[in-house]
Amino acid sequence: MRFETTVQRPVEVSGVGLHSGVSVKIRILPAPVSTGVVFLRTDLDRFPIPASWRHVARVSYATSLMRQGVLISTTEHLLSVLYSMGIDNVYVEIDNLEVPILDGSGLPFVRLIEQAGIRQFRRKRRYLRIRRPISVEDKGKRISIIPDEVFRLTCDTNYPAPVGRQSLELEVTPERYASELAFARTFGWQNDLDQMRNMGLIRGASLENAVCFNSDGPMNPGGLRAPDECCRHKALDLIGDLALLGRPLLGHVIAERAGHAMHAALVARIMSDPSLYEIITFDQLASRVTQALVS
């Protein structure tokens, strides 16, 4: 994609927060060139919180953003969709503290963006291209990124039975994201429910917005949407956290049992050292590739 984008027209959707259980409405509106994604708390005089690594607040069971004490929680699914569908600039009006979970996947947001349409600006899109390998490790978990001319993901997960080990690799494009990742729902285990509720979490969770496993398999009446739905959802989450870089990424991200905290650590590591990346337009990249093929 050569040029920056926004949505053509406003769209909105309502639901409940997965963890807070509160009712919430969001409205996605066109934004000027080079705005990025900015949340506006309409219940707090449209207080702005840019979707940026600088404002990451909590990353335990969801990715939350905070600016001057004002919070936006569970941002990863919406950000994942905006990032993967190539939307650079939008305002997201939100009237409570948590993005609605909807059906637990990115698919309702994909349909919302399709309804909104995409408008291109004349400003050339600037990509963040990784120049050398980077890695973050902790307690047997690891996330790395190596140079690549496209945005590529390899995701390995390993959960208790009946899920087990799963893996996938794909080049992230709007088309492949919409068909291969967006449908995957958030998930959890029946024996963790009481503990999580005691922690003030998953107050809005139900079998309509999350997959819940017991020892026999998924408890949801319709079962899974894909045998490796859990791994696909972790890839969806990962993209949402990478969106906090603020620019479309060119690199191959390899996640091995990583979660929100490790994703955030990788983003912070990249942005703390400008020698790790370069900012480049699509035309500059295409020119380099052509020269490499000729030589």
Secondary structure, 3 states (H helix, E strand, C coil): CCEEEEECCCEEEEEEECCCCCEEEEEEEECCCCCCEEEEEHHHCCEEEECCHHHEEECCCCCEEEECCEEEECCHHHHHHHHHCCCCEEEEEECCCECECCCCCCHHHHHHHHHHCEEEEEEECEEEEECCCEEEEECCEEEEEECCCCEEEEEEEEECCCCEEEEEEEECCHHHHHHHCCCCCCEEEHHHHHHHHHCCCCCCCCCCCCEEEECCEECCCCCCCCCCHHHHHHHHHHHHHHHHHCCCEEEEEEEECCCHHHHHHHHHHHHCCHHHEEEEEHHHHHHHHHHHHHC
